[in-house]
Amino acid sequence: MIEVFKIIRGYYGQEGVPHLQLSLYPNTRGHDKKLFKLQSHLDQRKYCFTACVVSKWNSLPADVVNAPSVDAFKGRLDRFWSSQEVRFNYKAEFEL
């Protein structure tokens, strides 16, 4: 997510950076920097970086996405994710 933030904010030059397109349609929900998710029919495109991060980026709240700096974004992202339910806990003990 930090790399997506840097790409959208223009921290990198245009050469060698994955193309992430902002959504052209205004959305009243969430933040104003939602990304457009391209449809893909081939597995080669389905599992690339740009296809995998779009849904996670679009689900972030506006105060996280509109952070003024990378450090502020990291802090806000950590606070947001710490309040979310953990999907995969590799340290969890399972009863058999």
Stockholm file with secondary structure:
# STOCKHOLM 1.0

chainA/1-96         MIEVFKIIRGYYGQEGVPHLQLSLYPNTRGHDKKLFKLQSHLDQRKYCFTACVVSKWNSLPADVVNAPSVDAFKGRLDRFWSSQEVRFNYKAEFEL
#=GR chainA/1-96 SS CHHHHHHHHTCSCSTTCCCCCBCSSCCSSSCSCCBCCCCCCSHHHHTSHHHHHHHHHHTSCHHHHTCSSHHHHHHHHHHHHHTSCCSCCTTCCCCC
#=GC SS_cons        CHHHHHHHHTCSCSTTCCCCCBCSSCCSSSCSCCBCCCCCCSHHHHTSHHHHHHHHHHTSCHHHHTCSSHHHHHHHHHHHHHTSCCSCCTTCCCCC
//
